[in-house]
């Protein structure tokens, strides 16, 4: 789970959903952090046949066949209910679809992602991970006598009052905006409170005054463990502007000869690090150089394999041999990383490990109700619900 991203996305401004009400003259906000997702990321909800909102009393029952308070899993003795799980399920699916810019209108629910796990089941399990995380936070906060900032609940209430005013007193229409996002006001409040509890718990256990705040050595060990590193490189490109291989063998041979000559200069230099910068700015054909003059901070899996393997094999301050990546000839310089720049990331990482240990200790048990959720059918009905709400707000 990417905890910080998940919880950061909870710092939402529901009042922005007022733009969904008719007569506002505003565009509907996107589903990114800082705004309430409008649920239309699939690009197909507008085509879904709307349901009759007058017949809906429980949006979770409507889209899944399970009432919102149905227990679908347990973390130790704590219940995880359908409303909590289904909110995160629609978030997972919407997030997946957003990667395709609205171009994908159907999903391979029954395709196996791994042996015995279909795409639909994978989405459901990811949603359960999200719901479990939030349950852990509430349980830990209760055990440690931590309470959320009361201004969070009062802020949600204030936004709600403003929305009702803009809806000319129609609380039903406002409730439907929550429904379109698989939320209720109560669940929305809880999710935002959980973000605050996350910050409190992280500070208590790994903050500067906790006694467990990571030292420079621990930050460096974290960087090594997760495979983060920083490099500069001189690139003599063997591809064109469309990243297609050059066909002129003589040009390619000249590029290799230039790279070899530059490396020879570096090996003979009294101050190879200073010379590296000079040669990089003079010869490198890296299109990203202008925006990354101080080098690239990256992680395992983000660079082409030979570039990554070479970079990770270098010691800080060491310069590689000439490396052919298929994109060109590289000379790579491994750079130091300032622990202060990554201490906050290390804190998040350590806290996530702490939460994972708590999950393992308590154990997660799915109920029979969890197994009755048909993800494809759920998503079709979510889109129908969203379509109905959109039509109501536009009417």
Number of C-alpha atoms within 10 A of each C-alpha: 11 10 17 16 10 15 20 15 18 22 19 19 15 20 17 19 21 25 17 22 22 16 13 11 9 12 11 17 16 16 19 13 16 16 19 24 22 20 24 22 23 23 18 17 23 16 10 16 15 20 18 11 16 7 8 13 10 16 25 25 16 19 23 20 16 22 17 21 15 17 21 24 23 18 22 15 12 16 17 24 20 25 25 27 27 26 21 23 25 22 20 19 21 20 16 16 20 18 12 13 11 14 13 15 12 12 15 11 17 13 13 14 14 9 6 8 14 16 18 22 21 17 21 24 17 18 22 23 17 23 24 23 24 24 20 21 22 21 16 17 18 12 9 11 8 13 14 19 14 9 10 16 18 12 15 20 15 12 18 19 16 15 25 17 13 17 18 10 13 12 14 12 19 25 17 23 26 21 20 23 23 27 22 21 17 11 15 21 18 19 20 22 23 25 20 21 22 24 16 18 17 19 18 16 17 20 18 12 10 12 10 14 20 20 13 14 10 14 23 18 13 21 19 13 9 11 14 16 20 18 22 23 24 26 25 23 24 24 15 11 8 6 10 10 15 14 11 9 10 9 12 19 12 12 18 21 14 15 24 17 12 19 23 12 15 19 13 9 13 10 10 18 15 11 14 23 18 12 15 19 14 10 15 21 16 17 11 11 18 9 9 12 12 13 16 17 13 14 16 14 11 9 13 12 12 12 18 19 13 17 25 18 11 16 13 16 14 15 24 18 17 18 17 17 17 14 17 22 25 26 26 24 26 23 22 12 17 11 19 12 10 15 20 16 16 23 22 18 17 19 20 18 12 15 18 15 12 16 18 12 11 15 13 19 15 14 14 11 15 20 11 12 20 16 23 17 12 19 19 17 21 28 26 23 29 27 23 22 26 23 14 17 19 11 9
